[in-house]
Amino acid sequence: MAEKSEEAGFWLYDLRVETVLDGRTPVCLHVEGESFRVIGENLVFERDQKVSMYALAGLLPLLPAKQRETAPGDWMSTDAEVACPDPHCGGRFRIVREDRRWFSHAETTGLPDARGTPYWQEQE
């Protein structure tokens, strides 16, 4: 396999999305400390962890952008909390970048001429 620097591909951050209240009163059923992770394209929930589907709908458009490399001064690099979409709710969601993971283009594309073995079928 070619070195990552030579192979066509990209880095994505794994993310942890955690519910934070910081003393604010939630209207929705947000529980301080509940979280899920974003690993590649997958949302990964631990047992009994949950998030409101309305809050998730507000978070989803931001997650792929938060996974990407951004300039240090870009707000996507510096701002980590997203408010619940209910304007009366005190719930917030902290998005934390964790490890970076390499994805090769051939493992993630649907283009027939560029396809390799999907990343989720690769053996580590």
C-alpha positions as CSV (number, residue, x, y, z in Angstrom):
1,M,0.0,0.0,0.0
2,A,1.3,3.5,-0.8
3,E,2.2,5.9,1.9
4,K,-0.7,8.1,3.1
5,S,1.0,11.2,1.7
6,E,1.1,9.6,-1.8
7,E,-2.2,7.9,-1.8
8,A,-5.4,9.8,-2.8
9,G,-7.4,10.3,0.3
10,F,-8.3,12.5,3.2
11,W,-8.2,12.9,7.0
12,L,-11.3,13.1,9.1
13,Y,-11.5,13.8,12.8
14,D,-13.4,11.5,15.1
15,L,-15.8,13.6,17.1
16,R,-17.5,13.3,20.5
17,V,-20.8,15.2,20.8
18,E,-21.6,15.8,24.5
19,T,-24.7,17.3,26.1
20,V,-23.8,20.2,28.3
21,L,-26.2,22.3,30.5
22,D,-23.8,24.3,32.6
23,G,-26.7,25.2,35.0
24,R,-29.1,26.1,32.2
25,T,-32.6,24.6,32.3
26,P,-33.5,22.3,29.4
27,V,-37.0,22.2,28.0
28,C,-36.1,19.1,26.0
29,L,-35.0,15.8,27.6
30,H,-31.3,16.7,27.5
31,V,-29.2,14.9,30.2
32,E,-25.8,16.5,31.1
33,G,-23.0,14.3,30.0
34,E,-24.8,12.1,27.5
35,S,-22.9,11.7,24.3
36,F,-22.3,10.0,21.1
37,R,-19.3,9.7,18.8
38,V,-18.9,10.3,15.0
39,I,-16.4,7.9,13.5
40,G,-16.1,8.3,9.7
41,E,-19.7,8.3,8.5
42,N,-21.2,6.6,11.6
43,L,-22.9,7.9,14.7
44,V,-21.9,5.6,17.5
45,F,-24.1,5.6,20.7
46,E,-23.1,3.9,23.9
47,R,-25.7,1.8,25.6
48,D,-28.6,3.9,26.9
49,Q,-27.3,7.2,25.5
50,K,-29.7,9.3,23.6
51,V,-30.2,12.6,21.8
52,S,-33.4,14.3,20.7
53,M,-34.1,13.8,17.0
54,Y,-34.8,17.5,16.7
55,A,-31.5,18.5,18.3
56,L,-29.8,15.8,16.1
57,A,-31.4,17.4,13.0
58,G,-29.8,20.7,14.0
59,L,-26.4,19.1,14.6
60,L,-26.1,16.8,11.5
61,P,-25.2,19.5,8.9
62,L,-22.3,20.7,11.1
63,L,-20.7,17.3,11.8
64,P,-19.1,16.6,8.4
65,A,-17.7,20.1,8.4
66,K,-16.4,19.7,11.9
67,Q,-14.6,16.5,10.9
68,R,-12.6,18.2,8.2
69,E,-9.3,20.1,8.5
70,T,-10.0,23.9,8.8
71,A,-7.9,27.0,9.2
72,P,-7.0,27.8,12.9
73,G,-9.0,31.0,12.7
74,D,-12.1,29.5,11.1
75,W,-15.1,29.4,13.4
76,M,-15.4,25.7,12.7
77,S,-12.0,25.3,14.4
78,T,-12.7,27.6,17.4
79,D,-16.5,27.3,18.2
80,A,-17.4,24.0,19.9
81,E,-20.9,24.5,21.3
82,V,-24.2,24.3,19.4
83,A,-27.5,25.3,21.0
84,C,-30.6,23.1,20.9
85,P,-32.8,24.3,18.1
86,D,-35.7,25.0,20.6
87,P,-35.2,28.7,21.4
88,H,-36.5,28.2,24.9
89,C,-34.2,25.3,25.8
90,G,-30.9,25.7,27.7
91,G,-29.4,22.6,26.2
92,R,-26.1,22.8,24.3
93,F,-24.0,20.2,22.5
94,R,-20.2,20.4,22.7
95,I,-18.5,19.0,19.6
96,V,-15.0,17.9,20.4
97,R,-12.4,16.8,17.8
98,E,-10.6,13.7,18.9
99,D,-8.2,11.5,16.9
100,R,-7.8,11.9,13.1
101,R,-8.4,9.0,10.8
102,W,-7.2,8.4,7.2
103,F,-9.7,7.4,4.5
104,S,-8.4,6.5,1.1
105,H,-10.4,7.7,-1.8
106,A,-10.6,4.2,-3.3
107,E,-12.1,2.9,-0.1
108,T,-14.8,5.5,0.1
109,T,-15.9,6.4,-3.5
110,G,-18.8,5.0,-5.4
111,L,-17.2,5.7,-8.7
112,P,-16.8,2.3,-10.4
113,D,-13.4,3.0,-12.0
114,A,-11.9,4.3,-8.7
115,R,-13.4,1.8,-6.3
116,G,-11.4,-0.3,-3.9
117,T,-12.4,-2.5,-1.0
118,P,-14.8,-0.4,1.2
119,Y,-13.0,0.9,4.3
120,W,-15.4,-0.9,6.6
121,Q,-14.5,-4.3,5.0
122,E,-10.8,-3.8,5.3
123,Q,-9.0,-5.9,7.9
124,E,-6.8,-4.0,10.3
